[in-house]
């Protein structure tokens, strides 16, 4: 049975911890003691430091009864989530700066004390302790839902043999059809070309292909793409329906482990992406239970087997589909700006004494450079130049 949580006021407790200077990196940033910094390391991006066994997050868990030394298993990710959630709930703190983006070697956050009321609206002291990891996840999901984020927006990137020829974003609640034909779909031809409600997206022209042989084989594939490939939006999920004669292979979040090529069967609905599954995996990543964020990009290869031994850049026709909502959710949920699902994990050692000395030298050098950029002082006006100073052009020829 979990221990009962204790009622603890976050503001006086946290102010006392900053004053104590007990935790490295937790300190005031101004003389008025209004703004303070908290070191905010990510378990999956930063290796544990020697002092990580005794953190402000662990202290908050112990203070609120969420962790009992010797009885409960240590859970640093949950400790951090609890304090973050308490800070977010409290009206007496405001996040000014989130320095955890782009995986810096020394991540931290800056909070400001606010002049909020000491009691809740009902006259009872607010419960800063009553927030655990699961509650924060629910509130995050509710926040995302309130923003009406759906998988409506799809970013499409067309490439011919590794060369990007077109990028566009479609916003159709029904989805789209990728095709190459001079025939326009009609109401009587729904079985041939799919519903008219779909966004009709034609493959780009091949005029920019410089190689004649490549252009010939690309046309061979485009000629059998009359009926096209449908990307159907159903609820919060994305499906593919291959109508065209051209075979289509794919990889993506719902592809599952597969050793060889992964084809889309003709006229059979294939699930490509699930927003619910993506969010579940995103929660695991945020809790530190997985080392990488969940994938959300879908990759299609037309007329050639994929995946195989050849790189993507060697394929004649490829299309990458990005659910824009998933990319936004990853940024919102993790609190970091994500380049893509395959961001580069930077490996940087923790600074030692010599590194800190170098940083000080760099700062002094920067100050010196700033001094050099200042405009030179104007000399005091003096007596006119003597006869030995000749004006320009007065020398004899």
JOCORMO-V996976 format. One record per backbone hydrogen bond with DSSP energy under -0.5 kcal/mol. CO is the residue of the C=O (numbers start at 0). NH is the residue of the N-H. Records with the same first field share a line. If there is no record, write none. Layout:
CO: NH ; NH
//
This chain:
5: 7
7: 9 ; 127
8: 12
9: 13
10: 14
11: 15
12: 16
13: 17
14: 18
15: 19
16: 20 ; 21
17: 20
21: 23
22: 25
24: 26
26: 36
29: 32
33: 112
34: 28 ; 29
35: 110
36: 26
37: 108
40: 42
41: 44 ; 45
48: 51
49: 52
50: 53
54: 58
55: 59
56: 60
57: 61
58: 62
59: 63
60: 65 ; 66
61: 64
63: 5
66: 68
67: 70 ; 71
74: 77 ; 78
75: 79
76: 80
77: 81
78: 82
79: 83
80: 84
81: 85
82: 86
83: 87
84: 88
85: 89
89: 92
91: 113
93: 95 ; 111
96: 98 ; 109
97: 100
99: 102
100: 103
103: 106
106: 39
107: 98
108: 37
109: 95 ; 96
110: 35
111: 93
113: 115
119: 122
123: 119
125: 127
128: 130
131: 135
132: 136
133: 137
134: 138
135: 139
136: 140
137: 141
138: 142
139: 143
140: 144
141: 145
142: 146
143: 146 ; 148
144: 147
151: 171
152: 323 ; 324
153: 155 ; 169
154: 321
155: 157 ; 167
156: 319
157: 164 ; 165
158: 317
159: 162
161: 163
162: 159
165: 157
167: 155
169: 153
173: 232
174: 198
175: 230
176: 178 ; 200
177: 228
178: 202
185: 188
186: 189
188: 191 ; 192
189: 193
194: 197
198: 176 ; 200
199: 201
200: 178
205: 208
207: 209
210: 214
211: 215
212: 216
213: 217
214: 218
215: 219
216: 220
217: 221
218: 222
220: 223
221: 224
223: 244 ; 245
224: 179
227: 242 ; 243
228: 177
229: 231 ; 240
230: 175
231: 233 ; 238
233: 236
235: 274
236: 233
237: 271 ; 272
238: 231
239: 269
240: 229 ; 242
241: 266
246: 302
247: 263
248: 300
250: 298
251: 254
260: 262
261: 249
262: 264
264: 241 ; 267
269: 239
271: 253
272: 237
273: 277
274: 278
275: 279
276: 280
277: 281
278: 282
279: 283
280: 284
281: 285
282: 286
283: 288 ; 289
284: 287
295: 322
297: 320
298: 250
299: 318
300: 248 ; 302
301: 316
305: 261
310: 313
311: 314
314: 160
315: 160
316: 301
317: 158
318: 299
319: 156
320: 297 ; 322
321: 154 ; 323
322: 325 ; 326
323: 327
324: 328
325: 329
326: 330
327: 331
328: 332
329: 333
330: 334 ; 335
335: 337
339: 342
342: 344
343: 345
345: 347
351: 355
352: 356
353: 357
354: 358
355: 359
356: 360
357: 361
358: 362
359: 363
360: 364
361: 365
362: 366
363: 367
364: 368
365: 369
366: 370
367: 371
368: 372
369: 373
370: 373
385: 388
387: 389
390: 393
//
